[in-house]
Amino acid sequence: MLELVSIGILIGRTLMDEYKKIRRTYPQLMVYLLR
């Protein structure tokens, strides 16, 4: 049970990191495409 929780936290953290990266690069992508 505890292992599942730690795995979930790990996955959640990686997803958050990826989400932040995407949010940082997405506006730049939009500007690049709309230019």
C-alpha positions in Angstrom: 0.0 0.0 0.0 2.8 2.4 1.0 4.7 1.6 -2.2 1.7 2.5 -4.3 1.4 5.9 -2.6 5.1 6.7 -3.1 4.8 5.7 -6.8 1.8 7.9 -7.2 3.7 10.8 -5.6 6.6 10.2 -7.9 4.4 10.1 -11.0 2.6 13.2 -9.9 5.8 15.1 -9.4 7.1 14.2 -12.8 3.8 15.2 -14.4 3.9 18.5 -12.6 7.5 19.1 -13.9 6.5 18.3 -17.4 3.4 20.5 -17.1 5.5 23.4 -16.0 7.9 22.9 -18.9 5.1 22.7 -21.4 3.4 25.8 -19.9 6.8 27.7 -20.2 7.3 26.7 -23.8 3.7 26.8 -25.1 3.4 30.6 -25.3 6.7 30.8 -27.1 5.4 28.2 -29.6 2.3 30.2 -30.1 4.2 33.4 -30.7 6.5 31.5 -33.1 3.5 30.1 -35.1 1.6 33.4 -35.2 4.5 35.5 -36.2 
